[in-house]
Amino acid sequence: MNLTIENILLVGSLLLFVSIIAGKTSYKFGVPTLLLFLAIGMLAGSDGIGGIHFDNPTIAQFIGVVSLNFILFSGGLDTNWISVKPILREGIVLSTIGVLLTAVSLGTFVWYATDFTFYESMLLGSIVSSTDVAAVFSILRSKSLALKSNLRPTLELESGSNDPMAYVLTISFLTLVINQDQSLASVIPMFFQQMIIGGAAGFAFGRLSKFIINKIKLDFEGLYSVLVISLMFVTFSATDFAGGNGFLAIYICAVYLGNQDFIHKKTILKMFDGLAWLMQIVLFLTLGLLVFPSQVFPLMGIGLLISLFLIVVARPLSVFLSLMFFKMKLRRRLYISWVGLRGAVPIVFATYPLLAGIEKAEMIFNIVFFISVTSVLIQGTTLSIVSKWLHVALPEKVKKITEIDKLIIEHPKSSLREFEISSGSYTVSKRIVDLNFPKSAFIIMIKRNGEYIRPGGSTQIKENDILMVLADSEEDFIKVNDCLYKPNNITKS
């Protein structure tokens, strides 16, 4: 099937629908959602049952860059500076020196193990040198992993900030592969230019964006979200035009914005969270369509060898060397080494050699695709297990009170009260979505049998539950009391 203007919306919407439904149950079988999206794309592709012919790396790269803008920006907005500040140095070292060491060690191995030239080997190592922001954010947050000693902020900061380094290394070694007469020293100025301009532009655009959002007066609330999207793309494209790293700029811009007060912040954050998920699905589906499994299978042997070296040797080596001057327990270093997930970002970077038309471009792309799949499959499915083996996971019954503090910060004018559900209450077995709650009241936490539970709309109320409710006024708390204890105020389910 060829994609046309007439059927692209139908095919695209069906693939999105199938991906969302399949992703809903994927974790019951221990399969990371993003890998499932990739598999659906492959099944719909030329070698799959869908028969959709898609072989356009230019479009795939464009979709990839746009998607990464949203994913990085959303991740930056969600980054809490208070949580990140204590581990800022470790995160920066991992996202710079750690990426460089991974690229060099893996590239050296590829040079000895294959017939690739030195620069081609380093190019392959650079493409897969960074941990994938979409994979790490998605798996850590959807699994709600509670980790000790600031591990989670460290991992999220690294994954959100190390793509720029990998991008610069990829472009640098691709330039050396194309221009064999250039020396390695010739790309060093470009490296510093990309990082310095990218960092400075990100901070500058962050401050400018806050000023524009708060000063401009728009007639409709929804337009503020559109405004932020436009500012995001301006930040990326203007930084890139100036010779800086656009990915670094939008991440820094988003981190700055996420820790400032601006108009309709909560609405904008929720919107970007939804768009980030949409972009993750679209990105993985597109890359699944782009790959031809028949071309990947012949490279499984060398692909598995390189992937295992990356997981077992290159990633741990780069982590241990990067963090050698920091005080950190061995099991923490081991867990950081294991969370070296590769996903869509390396596959997007692998389209650059394809567009450049270098000799081994297709081989590099297929090897990178295989590395990404095996990384998500092996590491992504075992994050919870390994965290327990290494004793870096918090006990399931432990819930940090900072979760509540965060919600209170989001509602600075609200008050917090507790409501206990007694035996025989009309609300028992009712879903939260079926409670006729006032719009300005929120159940932020449920204390059940000594444990704290973050509720959703489908969460059922049980006997002896203690509901922790945020509301704006005494009138709202009266309405909450009525809907919890008076049967006439509860809708029928």
N, C-alpha and C positions, 0 to 999 in steps of 0.2 A: 504493500500500500504506500503510495506517495502522498505526503502531506500537501494539501491544497488550501486555498483561502476558504473554500466551502466546508472542509471537514476538520480543519485544525482546531477549532473551538470544541467540536464534538469529541474528537480524539483526546485533546488535552484535558477537558473536563472529566472525561471518563477515567483517564489515567490518574488524575488528582483524587477522584472519588475512591477508586480502588486502593490507592496508596494510603489514604486516610483510614479507610475501613480495615485494611490489612494491618496498618500500624497500630491500631487500637488493641489488637490481641497479640502482637508480635512478641512482647516481653514475657508473655506466659510461657513461651517456648524458648526464651533466652536469646532471641534474635534481635540485635539492635535495629531500631526503626529505619535508620538511614540506609542500612544495608538492604533492607527490604525494598525501599524506594528504588535503589540501584538495580535490584533484581527484576522489579516490575518493568523498568525501562529496558533492560536487556531482553526480557520476554516479549516486549512489544516491538523490538527492533528487527532488523533484517534477518538475523539468524534465529529469531524467536517465533512464537506462534502468531504474533501480531503482524509481522511482515512489513513494518513501517521502515522505509528506507530513509535513513538520515546519515549523511556523510559530509557534514559541513563544519569543519573545526572553527571557522570564522564566527559563525552564529553561536556555536557552543562556547567559544571564548567570550563573546559579548554577553551571553546569558550568565556565564560564570562570573565575570567581573561585576555585573549589576547585582547578582545574588550575593557576592561577597561584600559588596557595599552595605547591603541591608543587614547581613549577618554580623559583620564587624561592628556596625553602628549600633545595632540592638544589644550586642554583647557589651559594648562600651557604656551604653546608657545604664545597663544593669550592674556595672562594676561599682561596688561601694568603696570609696576612697579610704574610709576608716578601716575596712578589712584588708585592703591592699597595701596601705602605707607601711605596716610592719614588715612585709615581705617584698617590698618594692625592689630592693637591690638583688635579691635572689631571682625574682621574676625577670628583671632586665638582663641579668647575666645569662640566664637560661635561654632567653629569646634572642640573644645576639651571639655570644661566645658559644653557647650550647649548640645553636643551629650551625655555626661555622664548623665546629668540631664534628658534628654528625655528617655534614656534607663531605668534609675531607676524609674522614675515616671510611665512610661507605664508598666514596669515590675511589679511594685507594684500593679497596677490596675488589670493586668492579673492574678496575684497571688490570689487576692481577688475574682475575677469574674469567675474564672475557677477552674478546678481540677489540674492544673499544679502545680508542685513543685516550690519552691522558685527559684532555679537555672534555671529550665526550663522557668519560667516566665521571668527572667532576660535575658535569651538567646533570647527569642522572642523580648523583648524590645530592646536588643542590635542590632539585625539584622535589625530592621527598624528605628534605631536611627539617621541615617544620611540622609540629603537631597541628592537626586540623581543627580549626576553631568550631566548625559546624559539628563535627563528631564529638569533640570534648564537651562543648556546651550542652549539646543535645543529650548525650548519655549521662553526664553527671547530674544534670538538672531533672531529667525525666525519671532517673532512678532515685533521686533525692538522697544521694549518698552523704551521710554525715561523717566527716573525717576530722581527725584530731590535728592539733597544732598548726592551724592555718594552711593545711595542705590544699584544701579546695580553692581558696583564693590564689594560691601559688600556681596551681594548674590552670585555672581560668585566665589569670593574667598572662602566663606564658603563651597559652594557645591563642589568646586574643592579640598579642603583640609580636609574635615571632614570624608571621606571614610576610611582613615587609622585608625582613632579613633574607628569607628564602627567595623572595621575588628578586631582590637585588643580586643575589648570588646566581640565580637562574639566568637573568638577563646578562650578567657579566660573562659567565662561561659560555652562553650561547653566542655572544659577540666574539669570543675567542675561537669558538668552533668555526664560525663563519669566516673570520679574518685570522687565518693561521699565522700571518706575519706579525701580529700584535703580541706584545708580551703581557704577562700577568700584571705587571706594575701599571700598565696603561689603563686598567679598569678601576684601580684604587681611588682616583679622584672622583669617578662617577659614584662609587659606593658612598663616600662621605657626603657628596652633594645630595644624593637621594635621601639619606638618613637625616642630615641636618635641616635641609629645607622642609622635608616631610614633618619632622617634629615641631619646628617653629611654626609652620603653616597650620598644623593641627591645633595648637594652642591659640594662635591668633584667630582662626576661624571659630573656635569654640567661644571665645569672648565676644566676637562679633555676632555670632548666632544668638547668644543670650540677649544681647542688646536689641537686636532686631525683633526677636520673638516678644520681648516684654514691652517694647515701645510701639510696635505697629498695632493698629486697632482694626481687626477684621470683624465683619458683620456676623460670620458664622463660625462656631467652634470647630467644625470639621476642617475648615481651611487652615487652621494652625498645624494640623498634621501634614497637610500638603506643603505648607511653608517649610517645615523641618526637612521633609524629603528633598525639596529643592535646594536647601542649604547644604544637605549632605552631599548631593551630587556636585554642587558648586565647589565645595571643599575638595572633593576628590579630583575633579577635572582641572581646577585652577592650580592645585599643587602639582599635578602631573605636567601641566603646561609649563610651569615654572622650573621643571626639572627635578622636582622632589618626589617622594614616595607617597602616592595618594592613599594607599591602604593604611600606612602609618598615620597619616594626617586625619583620616576620618575616625580612626580608633581613638586617638588622643582628643579630638574634638568631642566625640561622644562621651568619653570618660569625664571630661570637664563639664559638659552639659548635664550629665546624669547626677552630678554632685552639686548642682546649683538649683536655685528656685526660679522657675519660669512658668508662664501662664499655661494652664491645662496640661501640666506635666504628667499627671496620672493617666489621662486619656492618651497622650502621645506615647507613653511607655507601653501601654497595652496594645496600641495599634502597631508599634514596631515589633512587639513580641509575636503578634499574629503574622505580620509580613515576613519576619525572619523564618518562621516555620514554613510559610508558603514558598519562600525562596530556597530553603533547604530541599523541599520536595521537588520543585522545578529543576533545581541544579542537579540533583541525583538522577532524576528521570532523564534529563537531557544527556548526561554523561553515560547513562545506561544505554540510551538509544545510539549514541555515537560509537560505542565500542562494538567490535565484531568478535564474539566469543571464539569463532573458528580461527581467528588470528592470534588469540591469547593462549589457547590450549597448547600449541607447539612450544611456547615459551614458559610453560609451567615449571619445568625443571630448574632453569636458571633463575626464574622469578621467585620460586620458593627459597632457593639458596640465598639470594640477595635479601629477601624479606626476613628470613631467620637471622641473618647476620645483622640486619638493622635492629631487630627486636632484642636479640640476645647480646650483641657486642657493641654496635655503634651507638645506639641510644644510651645504654647504661654507661659506656665510656665517657660520652659527652656530658652526661649529668654529673658523674662523680668528679670529673676534672673541673667542670664549671663551678661546682659547689664545694670544692676542696678547702676553700678559705672561710667557709661559713660553718658555724656550729649547728649540726643537724644529725639526728640519729640515723643509724644505718638503714633501719626499716623505712624511714621516710624517703631516703634517697632511692631505695629500691622501688618504692611505690611510684615515685615520680618517674623513674625509669620505665616502669611498666605502662604508665599512662602516656605513652608516646604514640597516640593514635594518628594514623594517616587516613585521609578520607578524600573528600572532593577537591580540596585545594591543590594537592599535588597533581591530580588529573587535569585540573584547569591549567596549571603551570605547564603541563606536558603538551598542551596545544600550541605553545609558543614555538617549539622546534618544528611541529607540523607545519605551521604557517611560514616558518623561515625556510622550509624545504631542505633541511640538512639530510645527509645520506641515511642515517639510522633513526630518523624521527619516528617512524611507525613502530619500530622495535622498542624505542624508549617509551613511547606512549603505552604500549601494551604491557611492558614490564611494570611501569608505574601503576597502571590500573590493577594489575595482579597484586602488587605490594599493598595498595590501599585496601583491597577487598580482604586479603589475609590479615592485615592489621586490625581492621574493624571486627573481623570474625573471631580472631584469636584473643586480642586484647580487650575489645569492646564487650565481649560476652563474659569476661572473667574479672571485671573491675571489682565487683562486690566480693567475690570469692577471695581474690588476692588481698583486698583490704582487710579481710578477717584473718587470713593467714598471717599477715604481717602485723596484725594488732594495731592498725592505724584507723580503724572504723570505730565510731562511737557506738556503745550499746544501743539497740533499737529502742529501748524504753527511755533513753536520755534524749531530751529535746531542749536545745538551748533557748533560753528566754529571749535571746536577741531576735528571734523570729517575731516575737510579739512586739519588741521594741521597734523593729523595722516598720511594722504595720502602724504603730502609733505615730511614728515619724511621718508616715504618708498621710495621716489624718491629724495634724497638729491641733485642731480645734475640737477634737472628739474626746469623749469620756469613755472609760472602760468599766464595765460591770459584769458580774457573774450571775448566771441564772441556772439553778439546779433543777433537773427534770426528775420529778418524783415518780415512784411506782404508780402505774395506772393513769399517768398523764395522757391527755389526748394527743400529744405530739410524738409519743413513742411509736417507732416504726415509720414515721413520716419522713420523707425526704426534705432536705432544706429548701429545695426549689418549690416544694408544695406549701411552705409556710408563708403566710401573708405578711412578710416583713416590710417595714417602712423602707423607702429607697435609701435613706441616709444611715441605716443601721446595718452592721456587718457582723456575722459570726466569724471571728478571726481564728479561734482555736477551740477545740473540744477536749476537755480533760476526761478521760475514760479509763477506769481501773488503774489510776496512777500514771497513765501515759498521756502525752499531748498529741493530738491529731489535727493536722491541717485539713479542714473540711472543704468539700466541693459541693456543687449543686445536687449531686446524686447521693451524698452522704446521708445515711439514715440515722435518726435520733434514737438513742437507746435509754433504758432506765438508768437512773443515777448519773447520767451525763451532766457535766458542768459546762455550760456554754459561756464563752468569754466574748462579750458583745461590745463593739464600738458604735456609738451613736453621737449625734450632734447636740441633742437637747433633751431636757426632761420629758417633753412631750413624746419624743421618739421612744424613750425607754418605757413609757406608759403603753405605747402601741406594741412594743416588743413583749411586754408582760401580758397584754391581752391576747396576742396571737399564740403565745406559748401555753397559756393556762385556760383560755376560753375556747370551747369547741366551735363556736359559731364563726370564729375568725380564721379557721383553717380551711383551705380549699380542699375539695375532694380530689383524691389521687386516682 
